[in-house]
Amino acid sequence: MLTLSITGFDADPDLVTKTVGFEPTAVGRKGELSPSGKPRTFNGRWHEAESQRLVDGKQHDEALALILVRLKGREDQFARLRTLVQPKQVTIYGGLYVPSDAQCGVWLEPDQMQLLAACGVGWGLDLFTGG
């Protein structure tokens, strides 16, 4: 999976959607039950580009491209988001699941890193290996 996550803010998540200019795939409001059944302690908004487990670099690159399309041209909107909503975290995250006997790599190109930086978006990837 690969998801753009905007979390840890007090404003209504609908304001985030209005500010960034595209719809989320999921929204969580403080006090509502999370998937784990516990009440949420923060507001959040997620835009999932890929819901399946990522198993190789090509799949990561394709999912990342879908998120970058959403970001491109919205640098000013993300700057406004940081001022208006003040989220604690704006990041792309996901997991890469690779068999223990396989070789796999992921990469970010300079223009991709530049766009992420201009929008104030972090990037992280959990790596999982197994049989």
PAZAPA-4460 file (N, C-alpha, C; in steps of 0.05 Angstrom, whole numbers, plus 32768, in hexadecimal, padded with zeros to 4 digits):
% residues 131
    n_x    n_y    n_z   ca_x   ca_y   ca_z    c_x    c_y    c_z   seq   type   mol
   8011   7FE8   8000   8000   8000   8000   8011   8019   8000     1      M     A
   8007   802E   7FF6   8014   8048   7FF7   7FFF   805E   7FFA     2      L     A
   8003   806F   800F   7FEE   8081   8017   7FFA   809D   801D     3      T     A
   7FEC   80B2   8015   7FF3   80CD   801E   7FE3   80D2   8037     4      L     A
   7FF0   80D8   804D   7FE3   80DA   8067   7FE7   80F7   8071     5      S     A
   7FD1   8103   807A   7FD2   811D   8087   7FC4   8119   80A2     6      I     A
   7FD3   811B   80B8   7FC8   8114   80D2   7FD1   8127   80E7     7      T     A
   7FC3   8125   80FE   7FCB   8134   8116   7FC3   8151   8115     8      G     A
   7FAB   8157   810E   7FA1   8173   810D   7F86   8175   811A     9      F     A
   7F7F   818D   8123   7F66   8192   8131   7F4F   819A   811E    10      D     A
   7F56   81A4   8107   7F41   81AE   80F4   7F31   8197   80E9    11      A     A
   7F19   819D   80DF   7F08   818A   80D2   7F17   817E   80B9    12      D     A
   7F18   8164   80B6   7F25   8158   809E   7F1A   8162   8084    13      P     A
   7F01   816B   8083   7EF5   8177   806B   7F04   8190   8063    14      D     A
   7F0F   819F   8076   7F1E   81B7   8070   7F38   81AF   8062    15      L     A
   7F44   8198   806A   7F5C   818E   805C   7F56   8188   803F    16      V     A
   7F40   817A   803B   7F38   8173   801F   7F34   818C   800F    17      T     A
   7F26   81A0   801A   7F21   81B9   800C   7F3C   81C7   8006    18      K     A
   7F4E   81C6   8019   7F68   81D4   8015   7F7A   81C7   8001    19      T     A
   7F7C   81AD   8001   7F8E   819F   7FEE   7F82   819A   7FD3    20      V     A
   7F67   819A   7FD2   7F59   8199   7FB8   7F55   817E   7FAC    21      G     A
   7F56   8168   7FBC   7F4F   814E   7FB1   7F45   813C   7FC8    22      F     A
   7F34   8129   7FC1   7F26   8118   7FD4   7F38   8104   7FE2    23      E     A
   7F33   80FE   7FFB   7F41   80E8   8009   7F34   80CD   8003    24      P     A
   7F43   80B8   8009   7F36   809D   8008   7F2D   8095   8024    25      T     A
   7F36   80A4   8039   7F2D   809E   8054   7F31   80B8   8065    26      A     A
   7F20   80BB   8079   7F20   80D1   808B   7F1C   80C6   80A7    27      V     A
   7F2A   80D1   80BB   7F25   80C9   80D7   7F23   80E2   80E7    28      G     A
   7F0F   80E2   80F9   7F0A   80F9   810A   7F10   80F2   8127    29      R     A
   7F1B   8105   8135   7F21   8101   8152   7F08   80F8   8160    30      K     A
   7F0B   80E3   8170   7EF4   80D8   8180   7EE7   80C0   8172    31      G     A
   7EE8   80BF   8158   7EDC   80A8   8149   7EED   808F   814F    32      E     A
   7EE1   8078   814B   7EF0   8060   814E   7F02   805B   8136    33      L     A
   7F1B   8053   813C   7F2E   804C   8127   7F29   802F   811F    34      S     A
   7F36   8025   810A   7F33   8009   8102   7F3A   7FF5   8119    35      P     A
   7F4B   7FFE   812B   7F53   7FED   8142   7F3D   7FED   8158    36      S     A
   7F29   7FFE   8155   7F14   7FFF   8169   7F18   8014   817F    37      G     A
   7F2F   8021   817E   7F35   8035   8192   7F2C   8051   8188    38      K     A
   7F24   8063   819A   7F1D   807E   8190   7F36   808C   8185    39      P     A
   7F32   809A   816F   7F48   80A9   8163   7F4F   80C1   8175    40      R     A
   7F69   80C7   8177   7F72   80DD   8187   7F7A   80F5   8176    41      T     A
   7F76   80F2   815C   7F7C   8108   8149   7F6B   8105   8130    42      F     A
   7F6A   811B   8121   7F5D   811B   8106   7F72   8112   80F2    43      N     A
   7F68   8105   80DD   7F7A   80FB   80C8   7F6B   80FA   80AD    44      G     A
   7F7B   80FA   8098   7F70   80F9   807D   7F85   80EA   806C    45      R     A
   7F7B   80D5   805E   7F8D   80C4   804E   7F84   80C2   8031    46      W     A
   7F98   80C1   8020   7F92   80BD   8003   7FA3   80A5   7FFB    47      H     A
   7F96   808E   7FF8   7FA4   8075   7FF2   7FA7   8072   7FD4    48      E     A
   7FC0   806F   7FCB   7FC5   806C   7FAE   7FC5   804E   7FA7    49      A     A
   7FCD   803D   7FB9   7FCE   8020   7FB4   7FC6   8012   7FCE    50      E     A
   7FB2   8001   7FCD   7FA9   7FF4   7FE5   7FB6   7FD8   7FE9    51      S     A
   7FC1   7FCD   7FD3   7FCE   7FB3   7FD4   7FEA   7FB6   7FDF    52      Q     A
   7FF5   7FA0   7FE9   8010   7FA0   7FF2   8023   7FA5   7FDB    53      R     A
   8036   7FB7   7FDF   804A   7FBC   7FCA   805F   7FA5   7FCC    54      L     A
   8065   7F9A   7FB5   8078   7F83   7FB5   8091   7F88   7FA4    55      V     A
   8092   7F9F   7F97   80AB   7FA6   7F88   80AD   7FC4   7F83    56      D     A
   80C4   7FCD   7F7A   80C9   7FE9   7F75   80B7   7FF5   7F60    57      G     A
   80B0   7FE5   7F4C   809F   7FF0   7F36   8084   7FF6   7F41    58      K     A
   8079   7FE5   7F52   805F   7FE9   7F5D   805F   8002   7F6F    59      Q     A
   8075   8006   7F7E   8078   801E   7F8F   8078   8037   7F7D    60      H     A
   8088   8036   7F68   808B   804D   7F56   8070   8054   7F49    61      D     A
   8060   8041   7F42   8046   8046   7F36   8033   8053   7F4A    62      E     A
   8033   8048   7F63   8021   8054   7F78   802A   8070   7F7F    63      A     A
   8045   8074   7F81   804F   808E   7F87   8047   80A3   7F72    64      L     A
   8048   809A   7F59   8041   80AC   7F42   8024   80B5   7F45    65      A     A
   8012   80A4   7F4F   7FF6   80AC   7F53   7FF3   80C1   7F68    66      L     A
   8004   80BF   7F7D   8003   80D4   7F92   800F   80EE   7F88    67      I     A
   8025   80EC   7F7A   8033   8104   7F70   8021   8114   7F5C    68      L     A
   8011   8106   7F4D   7FFE   8113   7F3B   7FEB   8125   7F4C    69      V     A
   7FE3   811B   7F63   7FD2   812B   7F75   7FE0   8144   7F80    70      R     A
   7FFA   8141   7F85   800A   8157   7F91   8012   816D   7F7D    71      L     A
   8018   8164   7F65   8022   8177   7F51   8010   818F   7F4C    72      K     A
   801B   81A6   7F4F   800C   81BF   7F4B   7FFD   81C8   7F64    73      G     A
   7FFF   81B9   7F79   7FF1   81C0   7F92   8004   81C8   7FA8    74      R     A
   801C   81D0   7FA1   8030   81D8   7FB5   8026   81EE   7FC7    75      E     A
   8019   8202   7FBB   800E   8218   7FCB   7FF7   820F   7FDD    76      D     A
   7FE8   81FC   7FD4   7FD2   81F2   7FE5   7FDD   81E3   7FFD    77      Q     A
   7FF3   81D4   7FF9   7FFF   81C6   8010   800D   81DA   8023    78      F     A
   8017   81F0   8019   8022   8205   802A   800C   8211   803B    79      A     A
   7FF5   8216   802E   7FDE   8221   803C   7FD4   820C   8051    80      R     A
   7FD5   81F3   804B   7FCD   81DE   805E   7FDE   81DF   8077    81      L     A
   7FF8   81E2   8073   800A   81E3   808B   8004   81FB   809C    82      R     A
   7FFC   8211   8090   7FF6   8229   80A0   7FDA   8228   80AC    83      T     A
   7FC7   8220   809D   7FAB   8220   80A5   7FA4   8209   80B8    84      L     A
   7FAC   81F1   80B1   7FA4   81D9   80BF   7FBA   81CF   80D3    85      V     A
   7FD2   81D4   80CD   7FE9   81CD   80DD   7FEA   81AF   80E5    86      Q     A
   7FEA   819D   80D1   7FEB   8181   80D7   8006   817A   80E3    87      P     A
   8006   8166   80F5   801F   815D   8101   802F   814D   80ED    88      K     A
   8021   813F   80DA   802F   812E   80C7   8022   812F   80AC    89      Q     A
   8032   8133   8097   802A   8131   807B   803E   811F   806F    90      V     A
   8037   8107   8068   804A   80F3   805E   803E   80DF   804B    91      T     A
   804F   80D3   803B   8048   80BB   802C   8054   80A4   803A    92      I     A
   8044   808F   803F   804E   8078   804C   8043   805F   803F    93      Y     A
   8050   8049   8044   8047   802F   803A   805A   8019   8043    94      G     A
   8055   8002   8038   8066   7FEB   803E   806E   7FDC   8025    95      G     A
   8086   7FD2   8025   8090   7FC2   800F   8095   7FA6   8019    96      L     A
   8088   7F93   800D   8089   7F77   8016   8099   7F67   8002    97      Y     A
   80B1   7F5E   8009   80C3   7F51   7FF7   80CA   7F35   8002    98      V     A
   80C9   7F20   7FF1   80D3   7F06   7FFB   80F0   7F08   8004    99      P     A
   80F8   7EF8   8017   8113   7EFA   8022   8128   7EF3   800E   100      S     A
   8121   7EE4   7FF9   8135   7EDD   7FE5   8135   7EEF   7FCD   101      D     A
   8127   7F06   7FCE   8124   7F18   7FB7   8133   7F32   7FBC   102      A     A
   813B   7F3E   7FA6   8147   7F59   7FA8   8133   7F6D   7F9D   103      Q     A
   8131   7F83   7FAB   811E   7F98   7FA3   8128   7FB3   7FAB   104      C     A
   8121   7FC7   7F9C   8129   7FE2   7FA2   8113   7FF6   7F9D   105      G     A
   8113   800C   7FAB   8101   8022   7FA5   8112   803B   7FA1   106      V     A
   8107   804E   7F94   8116   8066   7F8E   8104   807E   7F8C   107      W     A
   810F   8095   7F90   8102   80AF   7F8C   8114   80BF   7F7A   108      L     A
   8108   80C9   7F65   8117   80DA   7F52   8119   80F6   7F5D   109      E     A
   812D   8106   7F54   8130   8121   7F5E   8117   8132   7F5B   110      P     A
   8109   8130   7F44   80F1   8140   7F41   80DA   8138   7F54   111      D     A
   80D9   811E   7F5B   80C6   8114   7F6E   80CD   811F   7F8A   112      Q     A
   80E6   811E   7F91   80EE   8128   7FAB   80E9   8146   7FAD   113      M     A
   80EE   8154   7F97   80E9   8171   7F97   80CC   8178   7F9B   114      Q     A
   80BA   8169   7F8E   809D   816D   7F92   8094   8167   7FAF   115      L     A
   809E   8151   7FB9   8097   8149   7FD5   80A1   815F   7FE8   116      L     A
   80B9   8169   7FE4   80C4   817E   7FF6   80B3   8198   7FF3   117      A     A
   80AC   819F   7FDA   809D   81B7   7FD6   8081   81B6   7FE3   118      A     A
   8076   819E   7FE5   805C   819B   7FF2   805F   8195   8010   119      C     A
   8078   8192   801A   807C   818B   8036   8073   816F   803D   120      G     A
   8077   815D   802A   806E   8141   802E   8086   812F   8033   121      V     A
   8085   8120   8049   809A   810C   804F   8094   80F2   8040   122      G     A
   80A7   80E0   8041   80A4   80C6   8033   80B1   80B1   8045   123      W     A
   80A3   809B   8048   80AD   8085   8058   80A3   806A   804D   124      G     A
   80B2   8055   8051   80AA   803B   8048   80B4   8026   805B   125      L     A
   80A2   8016   8065   80A9   8000   8076   80B1   7FE8   8064   126      D     A
   80C7   7FDB   806B   80D0   7FC4   805B   80CB   7FAA   806A   127      L     A
   80BF   7F97   805D   80B8   7F7D   8069   80C4   7F67   8057   128      F     A
   80D1   7F54   8063   80DC   7F3E   8055   80D0   7F24   8061   129      T     A
   80CE   7F10   8051   80C3   7EF7   805C   80C5   7EE2   8047   130      G     A
   80BC   7ECA   804E   80BD   7EB3   803E   80A9   7EB2   8029   131      G     A
***
